[in-house]
Amino acid sequence: MKKISLNILGEKFEINLENEFFEYVKEDLIKLQNSTPKELLFLILEKDKKEYEILKKIENFGREGE
């Protein structure tokens, strides 16, 4: 377990993350530090787009199996 301190848009956060999950998200956590609202928006949209594309692939794969 890792305890992380973040400063996002002037607000401080302390969170505990499992080590494996921390390794998965650490690049995003670095991007969040001292980011602008615009940068946060694009980070969220980028993640949402990836999730959407994965869900569409799963949906299409499910249809092929019918």
Backbone torsions as a table, in degrees:
resi	resn	phi	psi	omega
1	MET	NA	133.8	178.3
2	LYS	-115.9	135.3	174.5
3	LYS	-97.6	122.5	-174.9
4	ILE	-115.4	135.6	173.2
5	SER	-109.8	127.1	-179.0
6	LEU	-125.2	150.4	172.5
7	ASN	-123.5	107.9	-176.5
8	ILE	-121.9	119.9	-179.0
9	LEU	50.8	41.3	176.2
10	GLY	81.6	-0.8	179.3
11	GLU	-108.5	135.0	-177.9
12	LYS	-94.6	139.1	179.0
13	PHE	-131.1	144.9	170.0
14	GLU	-125.4	125.2	-179.0
15	ILE	-134.1	154.1	174.7
16	ASN	-106.8	130.4	179.8
17	LEU	-128.3	141.6	172.1
18	GLU	-60.6	144.9	-176.4
19	ASN	-55.4	-45.4	-178.1
20	GLU	-65.0	-42.0	178.6
21	PHE	-67.2	-38.1	176.9
22	PHE	-57.6	-45.2	179.4
23	GLU	-60.0	-35.5	-179.6
24	TYR	-69.8	-37.5	-173.2
25	VAL	-104.7	-0.1	-171.4
26	LYS	-61.6	-33.9	178.0
27	GLU	-64.9	-39.4	176.9
28	ASP	-66.6	-38.3	178.4
29	LEU	-63.1	-37.5	176.9
30	ILE	-64.9	-42.1	178.8
31	LYS	-63.2	-34.2	-178.4
32	LEU	-69.3	-31.0	-178.5
33	GLN	-61.6	125.9	176.1
34	ASN	56.0	32.5	179.5
35	SER	-86.0	159.9	176.4
36	THR	-91.1	162.8	175.6
37	PRO	-55.7	-37.5	179.2
38	LYS	-62.9	-44.1	179.0
39	GLU	-63.8	-38.6	177.0
40	LEU	-63.6	-42.8	178.5
41	LEU	-58.7	-47.9	-178.5
42	PHE	-67.2	-34.0	176.6
43	LEU	-64.1	-44.6	178.9
44	ILE	-63.3	-46.1	-179.5
45	LEU	-63.8	-37.7	178.3
46	GLU	-62.4	-45.0	178.9
47	LYS	-65.7	-42.3	179.4
48	ASP	-63.2	-39.0	179.9
49	LYS	-64.7	-43.0	178.4
50	LYS	-62.2	-43.6	178.9
51	GLU	-62.9	-43.7	179.2
52	TYR	-60.1	-45.2	-179.2
53	GLU	-64.3	-38.6	178.1
54	ILE	-65.6	-44.6	179.4
55	LEU	-62.7	-39.1	177.6
56	LYS	-64.3	-40.1	178.4
57	LYS	-63.8	-42.0	178.5
58	ILE	-63.5	-43.6	179.0
59	GLU	-60.8	-46.0	179.9
60	ASN	-65.9	-38.4	178.0
61	PHE	-63.7	-40.4	178.1
62	GLY	-63.4	-37.1	179.4
63	ARG	-70.0	-34.1	179.2
64	GLU	-66.0	-30.3	-178.4
65	GLY	-79.4	-8.1	-177.5
66	GLU	-78.0	NA	NA
